[in-house]
């Protein structure tokens, strides 16, 4: 055990001091670029379909919003505000 510790200390004392820093993090994409991405658009359509299907099984409606970098990419209301009164509309998302 002592031998391993001594070898580690020698390695630190006489080791190579050259190293490279981590590269900087790339800048985040803009909200408009993310919203326009076909993959994101397809994912949002999938989320919308899932929530629409699920809302029919809930006692009240639901509102969902997807935000990227403080920009709303998508928002939607599903189901009914009052399940026992079909004349009422779906909950309205806040933009």
N, C-alpha and C positions, 0 to 999 in steps of 0.2 A: 504494500500500500504506500509506504514511504517512497519507494523507488518510482512509482507512478506519479506521485505528487512532485517529486524532484524533476522528473522528466518534463512534466507539464510546465513547471516554473522555468526550466531552462528553455523550453520552446517559446515561452512568452518573452523571456529576456533576450534571446538571440533570434527571434523569429522575424519574418519579413513584415515591415511596417507599411508596405504598399497595399493600398486597397482602393477600390472605386466606390463612390457613393451610389446609392440607389438613384435611378433616373427619376426626374420629376413626374408627378402624376399628370396624365394628359387632361386638358380642360374638358369639363362636362359639356355634353351636347346641349344645344338650346332646346327649349320646350317645343318650339315649332318644328325643329328637325326630328325630335323624338315622335311627336304627334304624326308627322308625315311618313314615318318609317312603315313599310308594308307589314313587317312582323308585328309591330305594336298595334297597327290597325286591326290585324287579324286577331290578336289576343284580346283587344277590346270588344270585338264582335263576339268572341267566345264568352267573355265575361257577361256581356249583355244577354246572350241567350241563356246562360246558366241562371242568372238572376231572374229573368223573366219566367223560366220554368219553376224556380223555387218559390217565387212570390205567390203563386197560386196555392201553395200549401201552407202559407202563413196566415195567422189571424188578422194581421194588419199589413199594410204595404211597407215598402222599404225604399230608401234612397241610397245610392252609392255614388262616390266620386273618386276619380283617379287623378292624383296630383303629381306632377314632376317639376321639381325645382320651383315651387310656388306658383306653377301655372296649371290650371285645370285642363287636363287632356280630354276628359270625358265625365259626364254626370248624367244620371238617369233615375227616374222614379218608376217603380213597378208595383203591381198589385192595386189594391183599393185602399183608400183612406179608412173606409169603414166597410168591412166585409159583408155586413148585413144590409147595406144599402148600396146596391149596384149602380145607383145613379151618380154616386160621387166618383170623381176622377182619381187617377193615380197620384201619389204624393209628388209634389213638384221639387226638383232639385234646385239647390241654390247655386247660382253662378257667381 
